[in-house]
Amino acid sequence: MILTLVLSPVLADALYYSNEKSCSPATNDQNISFRIPHKVVDDQTTTLNLNSNGMSEYAVRIMPENSVFGEKDDSIPYTVTSLSLNSGNEKETESVSMFLSFFSEKMKSSFTRWINRGSKYLPMMRKILAENNLPEELVYVPLIESGYNVYALSPANAVGPWQFMEQTARKYNLKINRWVDERRDPVKSTHAASDYLKFLYDRYGSWNLALAAYNAGEGRIDKAMKRANTDSFWSLAETNHIAKETKQYVPKFLAAKEIAAEPAKYGFDEFENAEPIDYDVVYITPPAAISFIAEAAGTTVDKILSLNPELKQWCIPPKVSKYKLRIPYGTKDAFLAVYDNTPELQRAMLRPYQTKKQDTLRNIAKRFRVPADVLSDINSYDITERLAKNTTVYLPPSTDIQKFADRETTTVKHKKRSAHRKETRGAVRVAKRSGVRSTSAKSEAGKHREAVKAAKKSNNEAKVVSTKVKTGSSKQRNVVKVVKNETAKDKLPSKQPAKHHKSSNKKV
C-alpha cells in the first residue's frame, strides 16, 4: 500500500492490518486511524511505500482531542480518508471464500448460536479493545476460538472464551489454581487477550501474522518465517512450515468477521442482541458458599456462576482477605446487609466432623470424597498431618461438592471406556502380578470375550467358566469353557481357599 501524506514534517508508525482487509481502530467519523513511524519528511508531501499493491491513500491529521490514541512524544495520529479493502491476494480470496461458504452453509445454525451467545459480551469486549487501541474486529477472535463459551476446554487444555494456555495465561496475570480459573472470566481474559494481541502486533507489524501467532505461538511463527524467508502470512501458508490449523485460522477469522458485519449478505437472519451483562461488584471477606451468596442476593446459584464463571469450587477462595464478586445489578445494598450480619460458619455452610484416632486430612478427604487440597485450605491443616482425636474438621456441604464436580466434568466430552477395554486392562494387571506376559493376558481376555458371545448366542442359560491351570513352567494360564444347560447349583464351582498355590478356581 502506498500511503501519501499531505502535511508538514511527519512522524509515523502505521497501525494497520498490513495487507489485511481492515484497519484499526475507527474514529467517531468512521475513518481509520494510523500511527506513522518516526521519520522526518519534506514540508509538503511524502509517500510511504508500505507494501506492493500500488494503492495510494491520503491521510489528514487528527486533532488531539479527536484522537482515539492520545499523544506520545514520538508520534502524531493520522486518519486515512480512503482505503481499499481488497488486498488482491488470490490465496486470501480463495481461503476466505471457502470459510464464508462453510459458515453460511454447513455451520449456519452453530454460527448463529455462537454469535447470539456472544452478543452479551461484545459491548464489554469492544470497550476493552478500544481502551487498548486495538481493532474492534478482534472481538470475533473468541467466536472462532470458543464460540464465546466461557467454559470451553480444548484437547490441548486451552480454556475460556479466548482459549488461553496455562503458561500464557499466567504470563498475562490470570490466576489459575484449585479455586479459580480466570481464563473463564470474560472480562479479565479479554484484558489479558488485549495485552497479548498488542504484544503480537508490535512483534510482527501485521495482524495476519499476529493472529497466526495467537493460534500457534510466536515461537513457531518465528521459526516458520525464518525457514520460509518471508514476512507474509499468505506466503507462509503455502509452505509446510506451519500447521494446517494455523493456515486456516486467519481466513477463518476474516470470514467470521465478514459474516458478523453483514449477516444478510450471507443468508443469515439478523443476529440477536442480548442485553449486555450488567452487575454490581462487592468485595467480601471469605468464607462464603455460592449457595449462600445466591440466597443473600435473592437469585440462583446458576446466576451467580454465570456472573463469576472463574469459580471452580462450591465457595469463594478461602485464603484471600477480600474477594471481588459480581452479583445481579441493583442487589448490592440488600446483599451486604445480609452478608455482614451472618456468622462465618453459617455463610460457609460447613459441616463439622470430629476426627478419629490416626486421622489425617488425606484419609478424611478420601472418605468423604472431597479434594484433599480443598479440605486443607478450608481447615489450614497440612494434608499429611496426623490430627489429634476429636479435632474438629470442617467439611463442605456434600450436595454442593457433587454439583460443582458435575459442572466441571460437563465442559469436556470424555470417551466412555468400553467393557472389553476394562477387562483387557484388568487381565494385564493380573498378568503382571503373576509374571505372565501381557500379550498372553490380552489374548486370553479376547478369548474370554468370544466365549461369552458364543455362549449368549447358543443358549441364554449357558455360562462361562474360567479357571487357572498350571502350565509346565511356574506360570499360569486361563482356560475358558462354555458350559450349557446346567442347573443352578452346578453352574459355577464354589470358590475354594488356596492350599499350596495362589491360584484357585474363580468365578468370572
Beta strands, then each sheet from edge to edge (+ up, - down):
strand 1: 2-6
strand 2: 32-35
strand 3: 45-49
strand 4: 56-61
strand 5: 77-80
strand 6: 279-284
strand 7: 323-328
strand 8: 351-354
strand 9: 392-395
strand 10: 463-470
strand 11: 476-483
sheet 1: 2+ 5- 4+ 1+ 3-
sheet 2: 6+ 7-
sheet 3: 8+ 9-
sheet 4: 10+ 11-
end
